[in-house]
Amino acid sequence: MNAKKKIKSLMGRAADACGLLSRDLSAKMVIVTFHRVNDRMDPDGITCNSTTFEAFCRYFRDHFTVLPLSEQIAGVRSGRKMGGTLSITFDDGYRDNAEVAAPILNRLGLPATFFVVTGFIGTEYTPPWDAHLAHQPGWMNWEQVRALRAQGFEIGVHTDQHIDLGTADPDSIRTDLARCRAKVQQELGAPPRWFAYPFGRRNNIRPASLELVREAGFECCLSSCGGVNAPLADPFQLNRINVGGWFTTPHQLAFEILLRRA
Ligand SMILES: [Zn+2]
């Protein structure tokens, strides 16, 4: 661990010990994002190993009210303040989500939402960001996605082709959103309700694209801008914190949450 991470981790531990953290959390609604939980890969920006993942999950369980994303959304929609709550999400639909992450979540009794790229599910597709890997981690198949839902997890979508809603033209966006909704309808028997946009930074979506997400029939739109949310946040402007290789300890993450303004 480098010095900066170590210091943040120590500060987080101190804030926790003196009660500062729990006071601060009561004013924030937190959504965290994972991508891969994989022991055969080195940790990177979107990969952590199962031991680290479990340590984060235990920390969430002990320091937050962990809720399904749908309950956070139902809460803010009905005007209920959702400070102190946290939901766990996964992007893209990697196979280890079903094989490694879900069993840990089940063992700890924690809910989660999986945002799948419908066009990747059940394929051997190699996305550009994984082109350098010697062994591809692989995607879930629809049977695994159905099994996750049967275990009580929520299934959202992350487009059909991982398109950039900041640059794609309106027709391509409409077509992609319609396609991912149709696939989920066909494979799971109901249309998807939750949407997280690919790449997740502010410039990866435009106001006009956000309108298309709303028009398509989704109940929310999530970014990965790294922020936390106000207790009464707009469901179409939800920030998430990506927990990849950068956060090596839960206390480091806690300190980061403390620094962010809702
Ligand atoms: Zn993604």
Boltz pocket constraint, residues with backbone or C-beta under 6 A from the ligand:
constraints:
  - pocket:
      binder: B
      contacts: [[A, 91], [A, 92], [A, 158], [A, 162], [A, 197], [A, 198], [A, 199]]
      max_distance: 6.0
